[in-house]
Amino acid sequence: MEENSKDLSERVWRAFSSMKLGLYLLGIIALVSAIGTVVPQEAMNPEEAKAVGGVWKMMGFTHLYSAVWFRLLLGLLCINLIVCSMQRLNGIYRRTFKLKPPTALAQIPQKIRLEVKGESDQLRESVQATLKEKGYHFTVSDQSENWSFIGIKRRMGNWGSLITHLSFVVLVIGALLGSLLGFKGFFMEGAGSTIPIQAIEVSKGKVSETFSVRINSAEDRFLPSGERDNWYTDMSIIENGKEVARKTLSVNHPFVYKGVTFYQASFANGVKFTVNMNGKKMPVILRDQGQSYFQAPGTDLYLVTAINTSSAQTVNALYQIYKGNDEKPIQTGQLEKGQTIDVQGTYQLTFDNLAGFTGLQVKKDPGVAVIWLGCGLLLAGLLLAFYWQPIVISGVLQAETDKQGTLTVGVLSGKMIASNHEVLQQFVTSIKPEKIT
């Protein structure tokens, strides 16, 4: 039983350590992502997403990036990258910190190789001095009459590809954290309104916070020249009936509270009324041009409003009262500031003042810090891989007499044959310039 379990685990490990599996997963993810750019997403175009065929919806292509199977693909890719990286880890560590001098001439790189003849002890001292001067980490080994050495410079460049691969894992983890634990939503409320954070319209994710948001004021400010200054929203965070935070935000100046960020997204004009119904007064704030309505409690009467700016001296509120599903209003009129009218004998309506409506985008993404870390690792990995490639130089001295010998020196070519050849030429010249072969 234990042998079967061990055999199964080995097969799973071999499967996830396969580069082919990684390429297949990348191809599948790229393909479905391309389809996701064509199929309307519910988070971006909910109306268009409704018109997508049932099969595509059932497969999750209208909410691709939050679909369980897509997240599973990303998770499998992460596992593949981690397993492949773990397999390479020991080799990279040895190439960086545990390089051993060659024991035979055959171990010296063949493509870039030079020979130096001279006195053995003098060559040894010169090699060590040159390696130290040029910043190599090196090791020298004695082998009876012969000796050998190996040196490496820019050794951290060995880690470039590994760090690059791991950065993708970190980026995927950050994206998954954002989609699983974060949310994105929007709300538009008038000045004086209070809305529970869980009542906002959410396009993705789920809100777990329990505080409320109070809009103290919303302004569309203009400069003396007549140009728009900015949209400003003075808002408060309410927890357990108490104000715990307050800030004025504007475009490009968001407000962050407990990881939830509020962005100024839009603005609309509105009107503030007071409704007196059965001796009970209630504030009502409606958006201009009938973009919102008020239904009197227990009735089928609906109120919509618009702002009349035809007069430069005064601003009046136009109103219309609808009953049920009737297309024509049963009562219309115009109110000056402070004026009160009776609405169908049901309640009294008073025009108090103009009120701004602020549109705020709300976002929580706990994966942002992880994504930034992934971006940093990706940049570091690419810089190490392409601009800090290690240089490994090694040599073996073969004794010809008691004191004389031939030192064969070579450099691992990698992808920079021409520049490494120049490195070797300079190195050998520093050892003994008059007897290079």
C-alpha positions as CSV (number, residue, x, y, z in Angstrom):
1,M,0.0,0.0,0.0
2,E,2.8,2.4,0.9
3,E,4.6,1.5,-2.3
4,N,1.5,2.3,-4.4
5,S,1.1,5.6,-2.5
6,K,4.8,6.5,-3.1
7,D,4.5,5.5,-6.7
8,L,1.4,7.7,-7.2
9,S,3.1,10.7,-5.5
10,E,6.2,10.3,-7.7
11,R,4.0,10.3,-10.8
12,V,2.1,13.4,-9.7
13,W,5.5,15.1,-9.0
14,R,6.9,14.2,-12.4
15,A,3.7,15.4,-14.1
16,F,3.9,18.8,-12.4
17,S,7.6,19.1,-12.9
18,S,7.1,18.8,-16.7
19,M,7.8,21.9,-18.8
20,K,5.3,20.5,-21.4
21,L,2.5,20.8,-18.8
22,G,3.4,24.4,-18.1
23,L,3.4,25.2,-21.8
24,Y,0.0,23.5,-22.2
25,L,-1.5,25.4,-19.3
26,L,-0.1,28.7,-20.6
27,G,-1.6,27.9,-24.0
28,I,-5.0,27.1,-22.5
29,I,-5.1,30.2,-20.3
30,A,-4.1,32.4,-23.2
31,L,-6.8,30.9,-25.4
32,V,-9.6,31.3,-22.9
33,S,-8.4,34.8,-22.0
34,A,-8.6,35.7,-25.6
35,I,-12.2,34.4,-25.7
36,G,-12.9,36.4,-22.6
37,T,-11.9,39.6,-24.4
38,V,-14.5,38.9,-27.0
39,V,-17.4,37.7,-24.8
40,P,-19.0,40.5,-22.8
41,Q,-18.2,40.3,-19.1
42,E,-21.0,40.8,-16.5
43,A,-18.7,43.1,-14.5
44,M,-18.1,45.4,-17.4
45,N,-21.1,45.1,-19.7
46,P,-24.0,43.5,-17.8
47,E,-26.6,44.3,-20.5
48,E,-24.5,42.8,-23.3
49,A,-23.6,39.8,-21.1
50,K,-27.3,39.0,-20.7
51,A,-27.6,38.5,-24.5
52,V,-24.8,35.9,-24.6
53,G,-25.8,32.4,-25.4
54,G,-26.8,30.0,-22.6
55,V,-23.9,27.6,-23.3
56,W,-21.3,30.3,-22.9
57,K,-23.0,31.5,-19.7
58,M,-23.1,28.0,-18.3
59,M,-19.4,27.6,-19.0
60,G,-18.7,30.8,-17.1
61,F,-17.3,32.8,-20.0
62,T,-19.5,35.9,-19.1
63,H,-17.7,36.0,-15.7
64,L,-14.5,34.3,-16.8
65,Y,-12.0,35.7,-14.3
66,S,-14.1,34.7,-11.3
67,A,-15.0,31.3,-12.7
68,V,-13.9,28.4,-10.5
69,W,-12.4,26.4,-13.4
70,F,-10.3,29.4,-14.6
71,R,-9.0,29.9,-11.1
72,L,-8.2,26.2,-11.0
73,L,-6.1,26.6,-14.2
74,L,-4.2,29.4,-12.6
75,G,-3.7,27.3,-9.5
76,L,-2.3,24.4,-11.6
77,L,0.0,26.8,-13.4
78,C,1.3,28.1,-10.0
79,I,1.9,24.5,-8.8
80,N,3.8,23.7,-12.0
81,L,6.0,26.8,-11.7
82,I,6.7,26.1,-8.0
83,V,7.6,22.4,-8.6
84,C,9.8,23.3,-11.6
85,S,11.5,26.0,-9.6
86,M,12.1,23.6,-6.6
87,Q,13.8,21.1,-9.0
88,R,16.1,23.8,-10.3
89,L,16.9,25.2,-6.9
90,N,19.6,22.8,-5.9
91,G,21.4,23.2,-9.3
92,I,21.3,27.0,-9.2
93,Y,22.6,27.0,-5.6
94,R,25.5,24.8,-6.5
95,R,26.3,27.0,-9.6
96,T,26.3,30.1,-7.4
97,F,28.0,29.0,-4.2
98,K,29.4,25.5,-4.6
99,L,31.5,25.7,-7.8
100,K,34.3,23.2,-7.8
101,P,37.6,23.6,-9.7
102,P,38.0,21.3,-12.7
103,T,40.0,18.1,-12.2
104,A,40.9,17.5,-15.8
105,L,41.6,19.4,-19.0
106,A,38.4,18.1,-20.5
107,Q,36.3,20.1,-18.0
108,I,37.6,23.4,-19.3
109,P,35.1,25.1,-21.7
110,Q,36.1,24.2,-25.3
111,K,34.6,27.2,-27.2
112,I,36.5,30.0,-25.4
113,R,39.9,28.8,-24.3
114,L,43.5,30.2,-24.1
115,E,46.8,28.8,-22.8
116,V,49.6,30.4,-20.8
117,K,53.1,29.0,-20.3
118,G,55.2,29.9,-17.4
119,E,56.5,29.1,-13.9
120,S,53.8,27.3,-11.9
121,D,54.1,29.1,-8.6
122,Q,54.3,32.5,-10.3
123,L,51.2,31.7,-12.5
124,R,49.3,30.6,-9.4
125,E,50.0,33.8,-7.5
126,S,49.2,35.9,-10.5
127,V,45.9,34.1,-11.1
128,Q,44.8,34.6,-7.5
129,A,45.8,38.3,-7.5
130,T,44.0,38.9,-10.8
131,L,40.8,37.0,-9.7
132,K,40.7,39.1,-6.5
133,E,41.4,42.4,-8.3
134,K,38.6,41.7,-10.9
135,G,36.0,40.8,-8.2
136,Y,35.7,37.1,-8.7
137,H,34.7,34.7,-6.0
138,F,37.2,31.9,-6.5
139,T,38.5,28.5,-5.3
140,V,42.0,27.0,-6.0
141,S,42.6,23.3,-5.7
142,D,45.9,21.4,-5.6
143,Q,46.2,18.1,-7.5
144,S,49.7,16.6,-6.8
145,E,51.9,18.4,-9.3
146,N,49.1,20.3,-11.0
147,W,46.6,22.8,-9.7
148,S,43.3,24.3,-10.9
149,F,41.0,27.1,-10.1
150,I,37.5,28.3,-10.8
151,G,36.0,31.8,-10.3
152,I,32.6,33.4,-10.8
153,K,31.5,37.0,-11.1
154,R,28.0,38.4,-11.1
155,R,26.9,35.1,-9.5
156,M,23.5,36.3,-8.5
157,G,22.6,36.4,-12.2
158,N,22.1,32.7,-11.9
159,W,18.9,33.4,-10.0
160,G,17.4,35.6,-12.7
161,S,15.3,33.0,-14.4
162,L,14.1,31.4,-11.1
163,I,13.0,34.8,-9.7
164,T,11.2,35.6,-13.0
165,H,9.3,32.3,-12.8
166,L,8.4,32.8,-9.2
167,S,7.2,36.4,-9.9
168,F,4.4,34.9,-12.0
169,V,3.4,32.8,-9.1
170,V,3.3,35.8,-6.8
171,L,1.3,37.8,-9.4
172,V,-1.3,35.0,-9.8
173,I,-1.6,34.7,-6.0
174,G,-2.1,38.5,-5.7
175,A,-4.8,38.3,-8.4
176,L,-6.6,35.4,-6.7
177,L,-6.5,37.2,-3.3
178,G,-8.1,40.2,-4.9
179,S,-10.9,38.2,-6.6
180,L,-11.6,36.0,-3.6
181,L,-11.3,38.5,-0.7
182,G,-11.9,41.8,-2.5
183,F,-14.8,43.5,-4.2
184,K,-15.6,46.4,-6.6
185,G,-18.8,48.4,-6.5
186,F,-20.4,51.8,-7.1
187,F,-23.1,54.0,-5.5
188,M,-24.5,57.4,-6.1
189,E,-26.1,59.2,-3.2
190,G,-27.1,62.8,-2.4
191,A,-25.7,65.1,0.3
192,G,-27.2,64.2,3.7
193,S,-27.7,60.5,2.8
194,T,-26.3,57.5,4.7
195,I,-25.9,54.2,3.0
196,P,-24.7,50.9,4.5
197,I,-21.6,49.7,2.6
198,Q,-23.3,46.3,2.1
199,A,-26.1,48.1,0.2
200,I,-23.9,49.4,-2.6
201,E,-24.2,47.9,-6.1
202,V,-21.3,45.4,-6.4
203,S,-20.0,44.3,-9.8
204,K,-17.7,41.7,-8.4
205,G,-16.8,40.1,-5.1
206,K,-18.7,40.3,-1.9
207,V,-18.7,43.0,0.8
208,S,-17.9,41.7,4.3
209,E,-17.6,45.1,6.0
210,T,-20.5,46.4,8.1
211,F,-19.9,50.2,8.4
212,S,-22.0,52.9,6.7
213,V,-21.1,55.9,4.6
214,R,-22.6,59.3,5.2
215,I,-22.4,61.9,2.5
216,N,-22.0,65.3,4.3
217,S,-21.8,67.3,1.1
218,A,-21.2,67.0,-2.6
219,E,-20.0,69.9,-4.7
220,D,-19.2,70.7,-8.3
221,R,-16.8,73.6,-7.9
222,F,-15.8,76.1,-10.6
223,L,-12.9,78.5,-10.8
224,P,-13.5,82.3,-11.1
225,S,-12.7,81.9,-14.8
226,G,-15.7,79.6,-15.2
227,E,-13.6,76.5,-15.7
228,R,-14.5,73.4,-13.6
229,D,-12.2,73.0,-10.6
230,N,-13.1,69.5,-9.4
231,W,-15.8,67.4,-7.8
232,Y,-15.6,67.3,-4.1
233,T,-17.3,64.9,-1.6
234,D,-17.2,65.4,2.1
235,M,-17.9,61.9,3.5
236,S,-17.9,60.2,6.9
237,I,-17.5,56.6,8.0
238,I,-20.1,55.5,10.6
239,E,-19.6,52.5,12.8
240,N,-22.0,51.7,15.7
241,G,-23.8,55.0,15.2
242,K,-20.5,57.0,15.6
243,E,-18.4,58.9,13.1
244,V,-15.0,57.2,13.1
245,A,-13.4,58.8,10.1
246,R,-14.0,61.8,7.8
247,K,-12.4,63.2,4.7
248,T,-13.1,65.3,1.6
249,L,-12.1,63.4,-1.5
250,S,-12.0,64.5,-5.1
251,V,-10.9,63.1,-8.5
252,N,-7.4,61.6,-8.1
253,H,-7.6,62.0,-4.3
254,P,-9.3,58.9,-2.9
255,F,-10.2,58.0,0.6
256,V,-9.0,54.8,2.2
257,Y,-10.5,53.2,5.3
258,K,-9.6,49.7,6.5
259,G,-8.5,48.6,3.1
260,V,-11.6,49.9,1.3
261,T,-10.8,52.7,-1.2
262,F,-13.4,55.3,-2.3
263,Y,-12.8,57.0,-5.6
264,Q,-14.6,60.1,-6.9
265,A,-16.2,58.9,-10.2
266,S,-19.1,61.2,-11.1
267,F,-21.4,64.0,-10.0
268,A,-25.0,64.9,-10.6
269,N,-27.2,67.8,-9.5
270,G,-30.2,67.1,-7.2
271,V,-33.0,68.6,-5.1
272,K,-33.6,68.3,-1.4
273,F,-37.2,68.1,-0.2
274,T,-38.9,67.6,3.1
275,V,-42.0,65.3,3.1
276,N,-44.5,65.7,6.0
277,M,-46.7,62.7,6.1
278,N,-49.1,62.1,9.0
279,G,-47.1,64.5,11.1
280,K,-43.9,62.7,10.5
281,K,-41.2,64.6,8.5
282,M,-38.6,62.9,6.4
283,P,-35.8,64.3,4.1
284,V,-36.0,63.3,0.4
285,I,-33.1,63.9,-2.0
286,L,-33.8,63.3,-5.7
287,R,-31.5,63.6,-8.7
288,D,-32.1,66.1,-11.4
289,Q,-34.0,65.2,-14.6
290,G,-36.1,62.4,-13.1
291,Q,-33.1,60.1,-12.6
292,S,-34.5,59.0,-9.3
293,Y,-37.9,58.9,-7.6
294,F,-39.6,58.9,-4.3
295,Q,-42.6,56.6,-3.5
296,A,-44.6,57.8,-0.5
297,P,-44.8,54.9,2.0
298,G,-48.0,52.9,1.7
299,T,-49.1,54.6,-1.5
300,D,-48.6,54.2,-5.3
301,L,-47.7,57.9,-5.7
302,Y,-44.3,58.6,-7.3
303,L,-42.4,61.9,-7.2
304,V,-39.8,63.0,-9.7
305,T,-38.1,66.3,-10.1
306,A,-36.0,68.6,-12.3
307,I,-34.1,71.8,-11.7
308,N,-35.4,75.0,-13.4
309,T,-32.4,77.3,-14.1
310,S,-34.2,79.6,-16.6
311,S,-34.0,82.5,-14.1
312,A,-30.5,83.8,-13.2
313,Q,-31.8,85.2,-9.9
314,T,-33.6,82.1,-8.5
315,V,-33.5,78.4,-9.0
316,N,-36.8,76.5,-8.8
317,A,-37.7,72.9,-8.6
318,L,-40.1,71.4,-11.1
319,Y,-42.1,68.3,-9.9
320,Q,-44.3,65.7,-11.3
321,I,-46.5,63.2,-9.4
322,Y,-47.4,59.8,-11.0
323,K,-49.9,57.3,-9.8
324,G,-49.2,53.6,-10.3
325,N,-48.1,52.7,-13.8
326,D,-49.8,55.7,-15.5
327,E,-47.7,57.3,-18.1
328,K,-49.1,60.8,-17.6
329,P,-48.5,62.7,-14.3
330,I,-51.6,63.5,-12.2
331,Q,-50.0,66.6,-10.6
332,T,-47.2,68.9,-11.8
333,G,-45.9,72.3,-10.8
334,Q,-43.0,74.4,-9.8
335,L,-41.7,75.2,-6.3
336,E,-39.6,78.1,-5.0
337,K,-37.2,77.6,-2.2
338,G,-39.1,77.2,1.1
339,Q,-42.5,76.7,-0.7
340,T,-44.8,73.9,0.4
341,I,-47.6,72.2,-1.5
342,D,-50.1,69.4,-0.9
343,V,-49.7,66.2,-2.8
344,Q,-53.1,64.5,-3.5
345,G,-54.1,65.0,0.1
346,T,-51.5,62.4,1.2
347,Y,-48.5,64.5,2.3
348,Q,-47.0,68.0,2.1
349,L,-43.9,68.6,0.0
350,T,-41.4,71.4,0.8
351,F,-38.6,72.5,-1.5
352,D,-35.6,73.0,0.9
353,N,-32.5,73.5,-1.4
354,L,-30.4,72.1,-4.1
355,A,-28.3,69.1,-3.3
356,G,-25.4,67.5,-5.1
357,F,-25.2,63.8,-5.9
358,T,-21.8,62.1,-5.7
359,G,-20.9,59.0,-7.6
360,L,-18.3,57.0,-5.8
361,Q,-16.5,53.9,-7.0
362,V,-15.7,51.6,-4.1
363,K,-12.9,49.0,-4.2
364,K,-11.2,46.6,-1.9
365,D,-8.2,44.6,-3.2
366,P,-6.1,42.9,-0.6
367,G,-3.9,41.5,-3.4
368,V,-2.5,44.8,-4.5
369,A,0.6,44.7,-2.2
370,V,1.2,41.1,-3.4
371,I,0.9,42.2,-7.1
372,W,3.4,45.0,-6.5
373,L,5.7,42.5,-4.9
374,G,5.3,40.3,-8.0
375,C,6.0,43.2,-10.3
376,G,9.2,44.0,-8.4
377,L,10.3,40.4,-8.5
378,L,9.6,40.3,-12.2
379,L,11.7,43.4,-12.9
380,A,14.5,42.1,-10.7
381,G,14.5,38.7,-12.3
382,L,14.6,40.2,-15.8
383,L,17.4,42.6,-14.9
384,L,19.4,39.7,-13.4
385,A,18.7,37.4,-16.4
386,F,19.6,39.8,-19.2
387,Y,21.9,42.4,-17.7
388,W,23.8,40.5,-14.9
389,Q,24.7,37.3,-16.5
390,P,27.4,35.4,-14.5
391,I,30.9,35.0,-15.8
392,V,32.6,31.7,-14.9
393,I,36.3,31.3,-15.6
394,S,38.3,28.2,-14.8
395,G,41.7,26.8,-15.5
396,V,44.0,23.8,-15.0
397,L,47.8,23.9,-14.9
398,Q,49.6,20.9,-16.3
399,A,53.2,20.6,-15.1
400,E,55.8,20.0,-17.8
401,T,58.9,20.2,-15.5
402,D,59.4,20.7,-11.8
403,K,58.7,24.4,-12.1
404,Q,57.3,25.0,-15.6
405,G,53.8,24.2,-16.9
406,T,50.9,25.2,-19.2
407,L,47.8,26.9,-17.8
408,T,44.7,26.3,-19.8
409,V,42.0,28.8,-19.1
410,G,38.4,28.9,-20.4
411,V,35.2,30.8,-19.9
412,L,31.6,29.5,-20.1
413,S,30.3,31.0,-23.3
414,G,26.5,31.2,-22.5
415,K,24.8,33.6,-24.9
416,M,27.6,36.2,-24.9
417,I,30.4,34.5,-26.8
418,A,32.0,37.7,-28.1
419,S,32.1,39.6,-24.9
420,N,33.2,36.5,-22.9
421,H,36.1,36.0,-25.3
422,E,37.2,39.5,-24.6
423,V,36.9,38.8,-20.8
424,L,39.1,35.8,-21.2
425,Q,41.7,37.8,-23.3
426,Q,41.9,40.5,-20.7
427,F,42.2,38.0,-17.8
428,V,45.0,36.1,-19.4
429,T,46.8,39.3,-20.4
430,S,46.7,40.4,-16.7
431,I,48.3,37.1,-15.7
432,K,51.3,37.0,-18.1
433,P,51.0,39.1,-21.3
434,E,54.1,37.9,-23.0
435,K,53.4,34.2,-23.4
436,I,49.7,33.8,-24.5
437,T,49.0,31.1,-27.0
